[in-house]
Amino acid sequence: MSSSEIAVDTRVGEYALRLGDDALVLAQRTGEWIASAPELEEDLALGNLALDLLGQARSLLTYAGQADGSGRSEDDLAYFRDEREFRNCQLVELPSGDFGATMARLFVFASYQYELYSRLVDSADQTLAAIAAKALKEVAYHRDHTGAWVIRLGDGTEESHRRMQAGLDTIWPYVRELFESDDLVTELAAAGIAVDPADLDGPTMTHVRAVFLEATLDEPEPASHHSGGRRGIHTEQMGYLLAELQHLARSHPGAQW
């Protein structure tokens, strides 16, 4: 379907924007590990994960600009929106921190994405279905690769276990936001277009807990849970992330290379 044939639906545009922002921001965070991972092979692996996420973001943001009728390009949406206009969950914007925290985040998020795209391939929206079909192959690898690291670290030495558990403790207050529903996704899910995040909670956490068991890790029980990213409410780290992500494009608007 060409861009001229895409029906304008601001709800679909908003939904694609949420998924695209998740992928874009996590690609930025994951790319920070290139040349900093604990081994050369993992530098390459994390670089590939970041590129996969960036590819998902490009497709979703392009479609968001078409579906909402604004005509904004992927670059417009990535580089020329302010913090409160981003709709990503807060989990993906947290600082990379320790390698254990990075693996914890990537594993949980990939497990969520796997269940999401497994269902979105059947979307009544052909564009979303096509994006999901391509992304599903990528996130299946992401889930397996990062899950193996969670097990390796959790069931490794005393120090690696401590740091892996600490990584889980760091990200866990932000995990529940992945499964929050609102009127937009409820309406689109009822129309067969979107996937209600609440429906992903059970299957995602079943897989996550099975890996935790093999890794001898405890599921954290945080005193509170954070959310608000889907409404443009972000952590203090988001501004710093966007400053780095957007600096070149904003310094030289319209430049091509």
C-alpha positions as CSV (number, residue, x, y, z in Angstrom):
1,M,0.0,0.0,0.0
2,S,1.5,3.3,-1.0
3,S,1.5,6.4,1.3
4,S,-1.2,8.0,-0.9
5,E,-3.5,5.0,-0.2
6,I,-3.1,4.9,3.5
7,A,-6.2,6.0,5.3
8,V,-5.7,8.9,7.8
9,D,-6.5,7.7,11.3
10,T,-4.9,9.6,14.2
11,R,-5.4,6.7,16.5
12,V,-3.4,4.4,14.3
13,G,-0.7,7.1,14.0
14,E,-0.5,7.4,17.8
15,Y,-0.3,3.7,18.2
16,A,2.5,3.4,15.6
17,L,4.3,6.3,17.3
18,R,4.3,4.6,20.7
19,L,5.8,1.4,19.3
20,G,8.3,3.4,17.1
21,D,9.4,5.6,20.1
22,D,10.0,2.5,22.2
23,A,12.3,1.1,19.5
24,L,14.1,4.4,18.7
25,V,14.9,5.2,22.3
26,L,16.1,1.7,23.2
27,A,18.2,1.6,20.0
28,Q,19.9,4.8,21.2
29,R,20.6,3.2,24.7
30,T,21.7,-0.1,23.3
31,G,24.1,1.6,20.8
32,E,25.9,3.2,23.8
33,W,27.4,-0.2,24.5
34,I,29.3,-0.5,21.3
35,A,33.0,-0.7,22.2
36,S,32.1,-0.9,25.9
37,A,30.7,-4.5,26.2
38,P,32.6,-7.1,28.2
39,E,33.9,-8.9,25.1
40,L,34.4,-8.0,21.4
41,E,31.7,-10.4,20.2
42,E,29.2,-8.7,22.4
43,D,30.1,-5.3,21.0
44,L,29.0,-6.7,17.6
45,A,25.9,-8.4,19.0
46,L,24.7,-5.3,20.8
47,G,25.4,-3.2,17.7
48,N,23.2,-5.5,15.6
49,L,20.4,-5.4,18.3
50,A,20.5,-1.6,18.1
51,L,20.3,-1.6,14.3
52,D,17.4,-4.0,14.4
53,L,15.6,-1.7,16.8
54,L,16.4,1.3,14.7
55,G,15.0,-0.4,11.6
56,Q,11.8,-1.1,13.5
57,A,11.7,2.5,14.6
58,R,12.2,3.8,11.1
59,S,9.3,1.8,9.7
60,L,6.9,2.6,12.6
61,L,7.7,6.3,12.6
62,T,7.4,6.6,8.9
63,Y,3.9,5.0,9.1
64,A,3.0,7.2,12.1
65,G,3.6,10.3,10.0
66,Q,1.5,8.9,7.2
67,A,-1.4,7.5,9.3
68,D,-1.9,10.6,11.4
69,G,-2.1,12.8,8.2
70,S,0.7,15.1,9.3
71,G,3.0,14.0,6.6
72,R,6.0,14.1,9.0
73,S,8.9,11.9,8.1
74,E,10.8,9.5,10.3
75,D,13.5,12.2,10.7
76,D,10.9,14.9,11.6
77,L,9.6,12.6,14.4
78,A,13.0,11.4,15.6
79,Y,14.8,14.7,15.6
80,F,12.4,17.6,15.9
81,R,10.0,16.6,18.7
82,D,10.5,17.8,22.3
83,E,10.6,15.4,25.3
84,R,6.9,15.7,26.1
85,E,5.9,14.7,22.6
86,F,7.6,11.3,22.8
87,R,5.4,8.3,23.7
88,N,7.9,5.6,24.7
89,C,7.6,3.7,27.9
90,Q,10.0,4.9,30.6
91,L,11.8,1.5,30.8
92,V,13.6,2.1,27.5
93,E,15.0,5.5,28.5
94,L,16.7,4.5,31.7
95,P,20.5,4.9,31.7
96,S,22.4,1.9,30.4
97,G,24.2,1.5,33.8
98,D,25.7,-1.8,34.6
99,F,25.9,-4.6,32.0
100,G,23.5,-6.7,34.2
101,A,20.9,-3.9,34.1
102,T,21.3,-3.6,30.3
103,M,20.7,-7.3,29.8
104,A,17.8,-7.3,32.2
105,R,16.1,-4.5,30.3
106,L,16.8,-5.9,26.9
107,F,15.6,-9.4,27.9
108,V,12.3,-8.2,29.5
109,F,11.6,-5.8,26.6
110,A,12.4,-8.4,23.9
111,S,10.1,-10.9,25.7
112,Y,7.4,-8.3,25.6
113,Q,8.0,-7.4,22.0
114,Y,8.0,-11.1,21.0
115,E,4.5,-11.5,22.3
116,L,3.4,-8.2,20.9
117,Y,4.6,-8.9,17.3
118,S,3.4,-12.5,17.4
119,R,-0.1,-11.1,17.7
120,L,0.3,-7.9,15.6
121,V,1.1,-10.0,12.5
122,D,-2.6,-10.7,12.4
123,S,-3.5,-7.0,12.5
124,A,-6.3,-5.8,10.3
125,D,-3.9,-3.0,9.4
126,Q,-1.7,-4.4,6.6
127,T,1.2,-2.1,7.3
128,L,1.4,-2.8,11.0
129,A,1.1,-6.6,10.2
130,A,4.0,-6.4,7.7
131,I,6.2,-4.4,10.1
132,A,5.4,-7.0,12.8
133,A,6.2,-9.9,10.6
134,K,9.7,-8.6,9.8
135,A,10.4,-7.5,13.4
136,L,9.2,-10.8,14.9
137,K,12.2,-12.6,13.5
138,E,14.6,-10.0,15.0
139,V,13.1,-9.9,18.5
140,A,13.0,-13.7,18.7
141,Y,16.8,-13.6,18.4
142,H,17.0,-10.6,20.9
143,R,15.0,-12.6,23.4
144,D,17.2,-15.7,23.1
145,H,20.5,-13.8,23.1
146,T,19.7,-11.7,26.1
147,G,18.0,-14.5,28.0
148,A,21.2,-16.5,27.6
149,W,23.2,-13.7,29.2
150,V,20.7,-13.5,32.1
151,I,21.2,-17.2,32.8
152,R,25.0,-16.9,32.3
153,L,25.3,-14.1,34.8
154,G,22.6,-15.1,37.2
155,D,23.9,-18.7,37.5
156,G,27.5,-17.7,37.3
157,T,29.9,-16.5,40.0
158,E,28.8,-14.9,43.2
159,E,29.7,-11.4,41.8
160,S,27.9,-11.9,38.5
161,H,24.8,-13.2,40.3
162,R,24.8,-10.1,42.6
163,R,25.1,-7.7,39.7
164,M,22.5,-9.5,37.6
165,Q,20.0,-9.4,40.5
166,A,20.9,-5.7,41.1
167,G,20.1,-5.1,37.4
168,L,16.7,-6.6,37.8
169,D,16.0,-4.6,40.9
170,T,16.9,-1.4,39.0
171,I,14.6,-1.9,36.1
172,W,11.7,-3.7,37.8
173,P,9.7,-0.6,38.9
174,Y,9.4,0.3,35.2
175,V,8.2,-3.0,33.8
176,R,4.5,-2.8,34.6
177,E,4.1,0.1,32.3
178,L,4.6,-2.3,29.4
179,F,1.3,-3.9,30.1
180,E,-0.9,-0.8,30.8
181,S,-4.0,-0.3,28.7
182,D,-5.8,2.9,27.8
183,D,-8.8,3.9,25.7
184,L,-6.7,4.2,22.5
185,V,-5.3,0.6,22.5
186,T,-8.6,-0.8,23.8
187,E,-10.5,0.7,20.9
188,L,-7.9,-0.3,18.3
189,A,-7.6,-3.8,19.8
190,A,-11.4,-4.2,19.5
191,A,-11.2,-3.2,15.9
192,G,-8.5,-5.9,15.3
193,I,-5.8,-3.3,14.6
194,A,-3.7,-3.1,17.8
195,V,-2.8,-5.5,20.6
196,D,-4.0,-4.7,24.1
197,P,-0.8,-4.7,26.2
198,A,-2.8,-6.2,29.2
199,D,-3.1,-9.4,27.1
200,L,0.7,-9.7,26.9
201,D,1.3,-9.7,30.6
202,G,0.7,-13.4,31.2
203,P,2.7,-14.9,28.3
204,T,5.5,-12.4,28.7
205,M,6.0,-13.0,32.4
206,T,5.7,-16.8,32.0
207,H,8.7,-16.8,29.8
208,V,10.6,-14.2,31.9
209,R,10.0,-16.2,35.1
210,A,11.2,-19.5,33.5
211,V,14.5,-17.8,32.6
212,F,14.7,-16.3,36.1
213,L,14.3,-19.8,37.6
214,E,17.1,-21.2,35.5
215,A,19.3,-18.2,36.3
216,T,18.6,-18.6,40.1
217,L,17.3,-15.0,40.2
218,D,14.4,-13.7,42.3
219,E,11.7,-11.6,40.8
220,P,11.9,-8.2,42.5
221,E,9.0,-6.8,44.5
222,P,9.4,-3.0,44.2
223,A,7.6,-0.7,46.6
224,S,6.2,1.4,43.7
225,H,5.8,1.3,39.9
226,H,6.5,4.1,37.5
227,S,4.5,5.0,34.4
228,G,3.4,8.0,32.3
229,G,5.6,7.6,29.2
230,R,2.7,7.0,26.9
231,R,1.4,10.4,28.0
232,G,4.7,12.2,27.5
233,I,5.8,12.0,31.1
234,H,9.4,10.9,31.3
235,T,12.3,10.4,33.6
236,E,15.0,13.1,34.0
237,Q,17.3,11.0,31.8
238,M,15.1,11.5,28.7
239,G,16.2,15.1,28.2
240,Y,19.9,14.1,28.2
241,L,19.2,11.2,25.8
242,L,17.4,13.4,23.3
243,A,20.1,16.1,23.5
244,E,22.6,13.6,22.2
245,L,20.2,11.9,19.8
246,Q,19.0,15.1,18.2
247,H,22.1,17.4,18.4
248,L,23.4,17.0,14.9
249,A,20.1,17.2,13.1
250,R,19.1,20.3,15.1
251,S,22.5,22.0,14.6
252,H,22.3,21.5,10.9
253,P,18.6,21.3,9.9
254,G,18.0,20.2,6.4
255,A,21.5,18.9,6.0
256,Q,22.0,15.7,4.0
257,W,24.9,13.2,4.1
